[in-house]
Amino acid sequence: MNASVAKKASQAVRLLMMVLTAVLIFFFINVMLLVSDIQGTARVVNYAGLVRGTTQRIVKLEDAGQP
């Protein structure tokens, strides 16, 4: 009887490990997708900063009398 209880416990632990592994994989993929979206947003913000900096430089040069 003791061996049967141990075998059932072992099977329950294996099932729990499989479920938790599947959940972990799901969360990992979800995090990767979120990071990908953030990187796209960061790229847009970076381009906006480059345009702003270039515009400021052009205005400064014009104010200084240089073409």
PyMOL Python script that loads the backbone (N, CA, C, O; Angstrom):
from pymol import cmd

cmd.read_pdbstr("""\
ATOM      1  N   MET A   1       0.821  -1.196   0.000  1.00  0.00           N
ATOM      2  CA  MET A   1       0.000   0.000   0.000  1.00  0.00           C
ATOM      3  C   MET A   1       0.863   1.257   0.000  1.00  0.00           C
ATOM      4  O   MET A   1       0.506   2.260  -0.618  1.00  0.00           O
ATOM      5  N   ASN A   2       1.983   1.203   0.685  1.00  0.00           N
ATOM      6  CA  ASN A   2       2.886   2.339   0.754  1.00  0.00           C
ATOM      7  C   ASN A   2       3.473   2.661  -0.619  1.00  0.00           C
ATOM      8  O   ASN A   2       3.629   3.829  -0.975  1.00  0.00           O
ATOM      9  N   ALA A   3       3.796   1.630  -1.383  1.00  0.00           N
ATOM     10  CA  ALA A   3       4.372   1.827  -2.715  1.00  0.00           C
ATOM     11  C   ALA A   3       3.353   2.458  -3.648  1.00  0.00           C
ATOM     12  O   ALA A   3       3.715   3.263  -4.506  1.00  0.00           O
ATOM     13  N   SER A   4       2.100   2.110  -3.495  1.00  0.00           N
ATOM     14  CA  SER A   4       1.048   2.665  -4.345  1.00  0.00           C
ATOM     15  C   SER A   4       0.844   4.156  -4.063  1.00  0.00           C
ATOM     16  O   SER A   4       0.639   4.942  -4.988  1.00  0.00           O
ATOM     17  N   VAL A   5       0.900   4.538  -2.804  1.00  0.00           N
ATOM     18  CA  VAL A   5       0.764   5.957  -2.434  1.00  0.00           C
ATOM     19  C   VAL A   5       1.955   6.743  -2.963  1.00  0.00           C
ATOM     20  O   VAL A   5       1.792   7.849  -3.480  1.00  0.00           O
ATOM     21  N   ALA A   6       3.140   6.185  -2.837  1.00  0.00           N
ATOM     22  CA  ALA A   6       4.344   6.857  -3.327  1.00  0.00           C
ATOM     23  C   ALA A   6       4.291   7.020  -4.842  1.00  0.00           C
ATOM     24  O   ALA A   6       4.709   8.049  -5.373  1.00  0.00           O
ATOM     25  N   LYS A   7       3.775   6.000  -5.543  1.00  0.00           N
ATOM     26  CA  LYS A   7       3.685   6.078  -7.002  1.00  0.00           C
ATOM     27  C   LYS A   7       2.682   7.159  -7.425  1.00  0.00           C
ATOM     28  O   LYS A   7       2.930   7.899  -8.377  1.00  0.00           O
ATOM     29  N   LYS A   8       1.568   7.247  -6.727  1.00  0.00           N
ATOM     30  CA  LYS A   8       0.569   8.280  -7.041  1.00  0.00           C
ATOM     31  C   LYS A   8       1.118   9.668  -6.757  1.00  0.00           C
ATOM     32  O   LYS A   8       0.875  10.605  -7.517  1.00  0.00           O
ATOM     33  N   ALA A   9       1.857   9.801  -5.666  1.00  0.00           N
ATOM     34  CA  ALA A   9       2.461  11.087  -5.331  1.00  0.00           C
ATOM     35  C   ALA A   9       3.484  11.486  -6.388  1.00  0.00           C
ATOM     36  O   ALA A   9       3.567  12.650  -6.778  1.00  0.00           O
ATOM     37  N   SER A  10       4.259  10.507  -6.846  1.00  0.00           N
ATOM     38  CA  SER A  10       5.259  10.779  -7.874  1.00  0.00           C
ATOM     39  C   SER A  10       4.586  11.226  -9.174  1.00  0.00           C
ATOM     40  O   SER A  10       5.058  12.149  -9.838  1.00  0.00           O
ATOM     41  N   GLN A  11       3.495  10.573  -9.528  1.00  0.00           N
ATOM     42  CA  GLN A  11       2.765  10.961 -10.740  1.00  0.00           C
ATOM     43  C   GLN A  11       2.161  12.356 -10.598  1.00  0.00           C
ATOM     44  O   GLN A  11       2.151  13.132 -11.553  1.00  0.00           O
ATOM     45  N   ALA A  12       1.658  12.672  -9.401  1.00  0.00           N
ATOM     46  CA  ALA A  12       1.077  13.999  -9.164  1.00  0.00           C
ATOM     47  C   ALA A  12       2.148  15.078  -9.282  1.00  0.00           C
ATOM     48  O   ALA A  12       1.909  16.144  -9.848  1.00  0.00           O
ATOM     49  N   VAL A  13       3.325  14.792  -8.745  1.00  0.00           N
ATOM     50  CA  VAL A  13       4.429  15.761  -8.828  1.00  0.00           C
ATOM     51  C   VAL A  13       4.848  15.961 -10.279  1.00  0.00           C
ATOM     52  O   VAL A  13       5.096  17.091 -10.701  1.00  0.00           O
ATOM     53  N   ARG A  14       4.930  14.882 -11.041  1.00  0.00           N
ATOM     54  CA  ARG A  14       5.293  15.004 -12.462  1.00  0.00           C
ATOM     55  C   ARG A  14       4.254  15.813 -13.227  1.00  0.00           C
ATOM     56  O   ARG A  14       4.609  16.648 -14.058  1.00  0.00           O
ATOM     57  N   LEU A  15       2.981  15.573 -12.954  1.00  0.00           N
ATOM     58  CA  LEU A  15       1.920  16.328 -13.617  1.00  0.00           C
ATOM     59  C   LEU A  15       2.014  17.806 -13.262  1.00  0.00           C
ATOM     60  O   LEU A  15       1.883  18.668 -14.131  1.00  0.00           O
ATOM     61  N   LEU A  16       2.240  18.095 -11.983  1.00  0.00           N
ATOM     62  CA  LEU A  16       2.381  19.484 -11.550  1.00  0.00           C
ATOM     63  C   LEU A  16       3.582  20.145 -12.229  1.00  0.00           C
ATOM     64  O   LEU A  16       3.502  21.303 -12.637  1.00  0.00           O
ATOM     65  N   MET A  17       4.679  19.424 -12.350  1.00  0.00           N
ATOM     66  CA  MET A  17       5.866  19.970 -13.017  1.00  0.00           C
ATOM     67  C   MET A  17       5.579  20.264 -14.491  1.00  0.00           C
ATOM     68  O   MET A  17       6.041  21.274 -15.021  1.00  0.00           O
ATOM     69  N   MET A  18       4.829  19.397 -15.147  1.00  0.00           N
ATOM     70  CA  MET A  18       4.497  19.612 -16.554  1.00  0.00           C
ATOM     71  C   MET A  18       3.616  20.854 -16.711  1.00  0.00           C
ATOM     72  O   MET A  18       3.826  21.664 -17.613  1.00  0.00           O
ATOM     73  N   VAL A  19       2.631  20.991 -15.823  1.00  0.00           N
ATOM     74  CA  VAL A  19       1.742  22.156 -15.897  1.00  0.00           C
ATOM     75  C   VAL A  19       2.524  23.438 -15.634  1.00  0.00           C
ATOM     76  O   VAL A  19       2.365  24.422 -16.356  1.00  0.00           O
ATOM     77  N   LEU A  20       3.361  23.431 -14.613  1.00  0.00           N
ATOM     78  CA  LEU A  20       4.153  24.625 -14.299  1.00  0.00           C
ATOM     79  C   LEU A  20       5.141  24.960 -15.413  1.00  0.00           C
ATOM     80  O   LEU A  20       5.390  26.135 -15.682  1.00  0.00           O
ATOM     81  N   THR A  21       5.702  23.950 -16.057  1.00  0.00           N
ATOM     82  CA  THR A  21       6.611  24.187 -17.179  1.00  0.00           C
ATOM     83  C   THR A  21       5.861  24.837 -18.344  1.00  0.00           C
ATOM     84  O   THR A  21       6.378  25.750 -18.987  1.00  0.00           O
ATOM     85  N   ALA A  22       4.645  24.365 -18.613  1.00  0.00           N
ATOM     86  CA  ALA A  22       3.838  24.950 -19.681  1.00  0.00           C
ATOM     87  C   ALA A  22       3.497  26.403 -19.367  1.00  0.00           C
ATOM     88  O   ALA A  22       3.536  27.258 -20.251  1.00  0.00           O
ATOM     89  N   VAL A  23       3.162  26.683 -18.109  1.00  0.00           N
ATOM     90  CA  VAL A  23       2.859  28.062 -17.700  1.00  0.00           C
ATOM     91  C   VAL A  23       4.106  28.938 -17.853  1.00  0.00           C
ATOM     92  O   VAL A  23       4.018  30.072 -18.323  1.00  0.00           O
ATOM     93  N   LEU A  24       5.251  28.413 -17.459  1.00  0.00           N
ATOM     94  CA  LEU A  24       6.501  29.166 -17.581  1.00  0.00           C
ATOM     95  C   LEU A  24       6.806  29.488 -19.040  1.00  0.00           C
ATOM     96  O   LEU A  24       7.212  30.608 -19.352  1.00  0.00           O
ATOM     97  N   ILE A  25       6.617  28.533 -19.925  1.00  0.00           N
ATOM     98  CA  ILE A  25       6.854  28.763 -21.351  1.00  0.00           C
ATOM     99  C   ILE A  25       5.909  29.832 -21.877  1.00  0.00           C
ATOM    100  O   ILE A  25       6.314  30.704 -22.645  1.00  0.00           O
ATOM    101  N   PHE A  26       4.633  29.762 -21.457  1.00  0.00           N
ATOM    102  CA  PHE A  26       3.662  30.766 -21.880  1.00  0.00           C
ATOM    103  C   PHE A  26       4.082  32.160 -21.429  1.00  0.00           C
ATOM    104  O   PHE A  26       4.042  33.105 -22.217  1.00  0.00           O
ATOM    105  N   PHE A  27       4.485  32.295 -20.164  1.00  0.00           N
ATOM    106  CA  PHE A  27       4.899  33.601 -19.662  1.00  0.00           C
ATOM    107  C   PHE A  27       6.172  34.093 -20.352  1.00  0.00           C
ATOM    108  O   PHE A  27       6.308  35.289 -20.610  1.00  0.00           O
ATOM    109  N   PHE A  28       7.090  33.201 -20.648  1.00  0.00           N
ATOM    110  CA  PHE A  28       8.327  33.578 -21.327  1.00  0.00           C
ATOM    111  C   PHE A  28       8.025  34.154 -22.709  1.00  0.00           C
ATOM    112  O   PHE A  28       8.574  35.188 -23.090  1.00  0.00           O
ATOM    113  N   ILE A  29       7.155  33.483 -23.454  1.00  0.00           N
ATOM    114  CA  ILE A  29       6.784  33.969 -24.782  1.00  0.00           C
ATOM    115  C   ILE A  29       6.070  35.311 -24.671  1.00  0.00           C
ATOM    116  O   ILE A  29       6.307  36.217 -25.470  1.00  0.00           O
ATOM    117  N   ASN A  30       5.197  35.432 -23.678  1.00  0.00           N
ATOM    118  CA  ASN A  30       4.468  36.683 -23.478  1.00  0.00           C
ATOM    119  C   ASN A  30       5.427  37.841 -23.173  1.00  0.00           C
ATOM    120  O   ASN A  30       5.257  38.939 -23.702  1.00  0.00           O
ATOM    121  N   VAL A  31       6.419  37.601 -22.333  1.00  0.00           N
ATOM    122  CA  VAL A  31       7.402  38.637 -22.000  1.00  0.00           C
ATOM    123  C   VAL A  31       8.208  39.027 -23.236  1.00  0.00           C
ATOM    124  O   VAL A  31       8.482  40.207 -23.453  1.00  0.00           O
ATOM    125  N   MET A  32       8.587  38.044 -24.044  1.00  0.00           N
ATOM    126  CA  MET A  32       9.334  38.343 -25.265  1.00  0.00           C
ATOM    127  C   MET A  32       8.520  39.228 -26.209  1.00  0.00           C
ATOM    128  O   MET A  32       9.064  40.147 -26.822  1.00  0.00           O
ATOM    129  N   LEU A  33       7.232  38.957 -26.327  1.00  0.00           N
ATOM    130  CA  LEU A  33       6.374  39.784 -27.183  1.00  0.00           C
ATOM    131  C   LEU A  33       6.256  41.200 -26.624  1.00  0.00           C
ATOM    132  O   LEU A  33       6.277  42.168 -27.385  1.00  0.00           O
ATOM    133  N   LEU A  34       6.134  41.330 -25.310  1.00  0.00           N
ATOM    134  CA  LEU A  34       6.047  42.659 -24.697  1.00  0.00           C
ATOM    135  C   LEU A  34       7.340  43.444 -24.906  1.00  0.00           C
ATOM    136  O   LEU A  34       7.299  44.638 -25.202  1.00  0.00           O
ATOM    137  N   VAL A  35       8.472  42.789 -24.755  1.00  0.00           N
ATOM    138  CA  VAL A  35       9.765  43.461 -24.972  1.00  0.00           C
ATOM    139  C   VAL A  35       9.888  43.898 -26.425  1.00  0.00           C
ATOM    140  O   VAL A  35      10.411  44.977 -26.706  1.00  0.00           O
ATOM    141  N   SER A  36       9.417  43.080 -27.336  1.00  0.00           N
ATOM    142  CA  SER A  36       9.459  43.442 -28.753  1.00  0.00           C
ATOM    143  C   SER A  36       8.639  44.703 -29.018  1.00  0.00           C
ATOM    144  O   SER A  36       9.070  45.582 -29.763  1.00  0.00           O
ATOM    145  N   ASP A  37       7.456  44.789 -28.405  1.00  0.00           N
ATOM    146  CA  ASP A  37       6.631  45.995 -28.563  1.00  0.00           C
ATOM    147  C   ASP A  37       7.318  47.219 -27.974  1.00  0.00           C
ATOM    148  O   ASP A  37       7.264  48.305 -28.550  1.00  0.00           O
ATOM    149  N   ILE A  38       7.961  47.043 -26.832  1.00  0.00           N
ATOM    150  CA  ILE A  38       8.649  48.165 -26.187  1.00  0.00           C
ATOM    151  C   ILE A  38       9.799  48.651 -27.059  1.00  0.00           C
ATOM    152  O   ILE A  38      10.026  49.856 -27.169  1.00  0.00           O
ATOM    153  N   GLN A  39      10.520  47.733 -27.675  1.00  0.00           N
ATOM    154  CA  GLN A  39      11.640  48.122 -28.530  1.00  0.00           C
ATOM    155  C   GLN A  39      11.153  48.913 -29.735  1.00  0.00           C
ATOM    156  O   GLN A  39      11.824  49.850 -30.167  1.00  0.00           O
ATOM    157  N   GLY A  40       9.994  48.552 -30.287  1.00  0.00           N
ATOM    158  CA  GLY A  40       9.437  49.314 -31.401  1.00  0.00           C
ATOM    159  C   GLY A  40       9.101  50.732 -30.984  1.00  0.00           C
ATOM    160  O   GLY A  40       9.357  51.683 -31.723  1.00  0.00           O
ATOM    161  N   THR A  41       8.526  50.873 -29.794  1.00  0.00           N
ATOM    162  CA  THR A  41       8.195  52.199 -29.274  1.00  0.00           C
ATOM    163  C   THR A  41       9.463  52.993 -29.010  1.00  0.00           C
ATOM    164  O   THR A  41       9.524  54.185 -29.312  1.00  0.00           O
ATOM    165  N   ALA A  42      10.463  52.353 -28.456  1.00  0.00           N
ATOM    166  CA  ALA A  42      11.722  53.037 -28.163  1.00  0.00           C
ATOM    167  C   ALA A  42      12.376  53.532 -29.444  1.00  0.00           C
ATOM    168  O   ALA A  42      12.989  54.600 -29.453  1.00  0.00           O
ATOM    169  N   ARG A  43      12.255  52.779 -30.511  1.00  0.00           N
ATOM    170  CA  ARG A  43      12.838  53.183 -31.785  1.00  0.00           C
ATOM    171  C   ARG A  43      12.178  54.466 -32.287  1.00  0.00           C
ATOM    172  O   ARG A  43      12.857  55.368 -32.777  1.00  0.00           O
ATOM    173  N   VAL A  44      10.863  54.543 -32.165  1.00  0.00           N
ATOM    174  CA  VAL A  44      10.142  55.743 -32.594  1.00  0.00           C
ATOM    175  C   VAL A  44      10.559  56.944 -31.754  1.00  0.00           C
ATOM    176  O   VAL A  44      10.780  58.033 -32.285  1.00  0.00           O
ATOM    177  N   VAL A  45      10.666  56.744 -30.446  1.00  0.00           N
ATOM    178  CA  VAL A  45      11.076  57.835 -29.560  1.00  0.00           C
ATOM    179  C   VAL A  45      12.498  58.271 -29.898  1.00  0.00           C
ATOM    180  O   VAL A  45      12.796  59.465 -29.871  1.00  0.00           O
ATOM    181  N   ASN A  46      13.368  57.336 -30.211  1.00  0.00           N
ATOM    182  CA  ASN A  46      14.742  57.672 -30.560  1.00  0.00           C
ATOM    183  C   ASN A  46      14.784  58.496 -31.849  1.00  0.00           C
ATOM    184  O   ASN A  46      15.519  59.481 -31.930  1.00  0.00           O
ATOM    185  N   TYR A  47      14.001  58.101 -32.853  1.00  0.00           N
ATOM    186  CA  TYR A  47      13.967  58.870 -34.095  1.00  0.00           C
ATOM    187  C   TYR A  47      13.433  60.275 -33.849  1.00  0.00           C
ATOM    188  O   TYR A  47      13.935  61.240 -34.425  1.00  0.00           O
ATOM    189  N   ALA A  48      12.419  60.397 -32.996  1.00  0.00           N
ATOM    190  CA  ALA A  48      11.871  61.721 -32.685  1.00  0.00           C
ATOM    191  C   ALA A  48      12.940  62.586 -32.022  1.00  0.00           C
ATOM    192  O   ALA A  48      13.025  63.782 -32.300  1.00  0.00           O
ATOM    193  N   GLY A  49      13.748  62.001 -31.157  1.00  0.00           N
ATOM    194  CA  GLY A  49      14.834  62.743 -30.510  1.00  0.00           C
ATOM    195  C   GLY A  49      15.892  63.177 -31.507  1.00  0.00           C
ATOM    196  O   GLY A  49      16.426  64.281 -31.407  1.00  0.00           O
ATOM    197  N   LEU A  50      16.198  62.318 -32.465  1.00  0.00           N
ATOM    198  CA  LEU A  50      17.184  62.698 -33.495  1.00  0.00           C
ATOM    199  C   LEU A  50      16.675  63.860 -34.330  1.00  0.00           C
ATOM    200  O   LEU A  50      17.426  64.786 -34.635  1.00  0.00           O
ATOM    201  N   VAL A  51      15.402  63.814 -34.701  1.00  0.00           N
ATOM    202  CA  VAL A  51      14.823  64.903 -35.498  1.00  0.00           C
ATOM    203  C   VAL A  51      14.826  66.196 -34.697  1.00  0.00           C
ATOM    204  O   VAL A  51      15.148  67.259 -35.226  1.00  0.00           O
ATOM    205  N   ARG A  52      14.467  66.105 -33.421  1.00  0.00           N
ATOM    206  CA  ARG A  52      14.446  67.300 -32.558  1.00  0.00           C
ATOM    207  C   ARG A  52      15.841  67.905 -32.438  1.00  0.00           C
ATOM    208  O   ARG A  52      16.008  69.119 -32.556  1.00  0.00           O
ATOM    209  N   GLY A  53      16.845  67.056 -32.203  1.00  0.00           N
ATOM    210  CA  GLY A  53      18.214  67.556 -32.058  1.00  0.00           C
ATOM    211  C   GLY A  53      18.727  68.194 -33.336  1.00  0.00           C
ATOM    212  O   GLY A  53      19.389  69.231 -33.291  1.00  0.00           O
ATOM    213  N   THR A  54      18.432  67.589 -34.463  1.00  0.00           N
ATOM    214  CA  THR A  54      18.867  68.144 -35.743  1.00  0.00           C
ATOM    215  C   THR A  54      18.179  69.476 -36.016  1.00  0.00           C
ATOM    216  O   THR A  54      18.802  70.419 -36.504  1.00  0.00           O
ATOM    217  N   THR A  55      16.898  69.545 -35.698  1.00  0.00           N
ATOM    218  CA  THR A  55      16.162  70.799 -35.892  1.00  0.00           C
ATOM    219  C   THR A  55      16.747  71.906 -35.029  1.00  0.00           C
ATOM    220  O   THR A  55      16.913  73.034 -35.492  1.00  0.00           O
ATOM    221  N   GLN A  56      17.060  71.588 -33.772  1.00  0.00           N
ATOM    222  CA  GLN A  56      17.658  72.597 -32.895  1.00  0.00           C
ATOM    223  C   GLN A  56      19.003  73.070 -33.445  1.00  0.00           C
ATOM    224  O   GLN A  56      19.324  74.256 -33.375  1.00  0.00           O
ATOM    225  N   ARG A  57      19.779  72.152 -33.986  1.00  0.00           N
ATOM    226  CA  ARG A  57      21.086  72.524 -34.546  1.00  0.00           C
ATOM    227  C   ARG A  57      20.918  73.457 -35.741  1.00  0.00           C
ATOM    228  O   ARG A  57      21.646  74.441 -35.880  1.00  0.00           O
ATOM    229  N   ILE A  58      19.955  73.141 -36.600  1.00  0.00           N
ATOM    230  CA  ILE A  58      19.702  73.988 -37.774  1.00  0.00           C
ATOM    231  C   ILE A  58      19.286  75.387 -37.339  1.00  0.00           C
ATOM    232  O   ILE A  58      19.759  76.378 -37.894  1.00  0.00           O
ATOM    233  N   VAL A  59      18.408  75.469 -36.356  1.00  0.00           N
ATOM    234  CA  VAL A  59      17.944  76.776 -35.875  1.00  0.00           C
ATOM    235  C   VAL A  59      19.102  77.570 -35.279  1.00  0.00           C
ATOM    236  O   VAL A  59      19.220  78.769 -35.531  1.00  0.00           O
ATOM    237  N   LYS A  60      19.961  76.918 -34.491  1.00  0.00           N
ATOM    238  CA  LYS A  60      21.105  77.603 -33.908  1.00  0.00           C
ATOM    239  C   LYS A  60      22.050  78.137 -34.977  1.00  0.00           C
ATOM    240  O   LYS A  60      22.542  79.262 -34.880  1.00  0.00           O
ATOM    241  N   LEU A  61      22.299  77.315 -36.000  1.00  0.00           N
ATOM    242  CA  LEU A  61      23.188  77.763 -37.073  1.00  0.00           C
ATOM    243  C   LEU A  61      22.585  78.941 -37.827  1.00  0.00           C
ATOM    244  O   LEU A  61      23.299  79.875 -38.194  1.00  0.00           O
ATOM    245  N   GLU A  62      21.282  78.902 -38.059  1.00  0.00           N
ATOM    246  CA  GLU A  62      20.614  80.014 -38.747  1.00  0.00           C
ATOM    247  C   GLU A  62      20.681  81.276 -37.907  1.00  0.00           C
ATOM    248  O   GLU A  62      20.911  82.366 -38.432  1.00  0.00           O
ATOM    249  N   ASP A  63      20.475  81.131 -36.578  1.00  0.00           N
ATOM    250  CA  ASP A  63      20.559  82.296 -35.691  1.00  0.00           C
ATOM    251  C   ASP A  63      21.958  82.888 -35.662  1.00  0.00           C
ATOM    252  O   ASP A  63      22.127  84.094 -35.479  1.00  0.00           O
ATOM    253  N   ALA A  64      22.966  82.029 -35.843  1.00  0.00           N
ATOM    254  CA  ALA A  64      24.345  82.495 -35.822  1.00  0.00           C
ATOM    255  C   ALA A  64      24.754  83.083 -37.166  1.00  0.00           C
ATOM    256  O   ALA A  64      25.871  83.580 -37.311  1.00  0.00           O
ATOM    257  N   GLY A  65      23.859  83.030 -38.148  1.00  0.00           N
ATOM    258  CA  GLY A  65      24.157  83.619 -39.440  1.00  0.00           C
ATOM    259  C   GLY A  65      24.853  82.671 -40.388  1.00  0.00           C
ATOM    260  O   GLY A  65      25.353  83.104 -41.427  1.00  0.00           O
ATOM    261  N   GLN A  66      24.901  81.420 -40.073  1.00  0.00           N
ATOM    262  CA  GLN A  66      25.518  80.453 -40.967  1.00  0.00           C
ATOM    263  C   GLN A  66      24.427  79.688 -41.707  1.00  0.00           C
ATOM    264  O   GLN A  66      23.407  79.335 -41.115  1.00  0.00           O
ATOM    265  N   PRO A  67      24.633  79.432 -42.981  1.00  0.00           N
ATOM    266  CA  PRO A  67      23.603  78.723 -43.745  1.00  0.00           C
ATOM    267  C   PRO A  67      23.496  77.254 -43.329  1.00  0.00           C
ATOM    268  O   PRO A  67      22.676  76.516 -43.875  1.00  0.00           O
TER     269      PRO A  67
END
""", "prot")
cmd.dss("prot")
cmd.show_as("cartoon", "prot")
cmd.util.cbc("prot")
cmd.orient("prot")
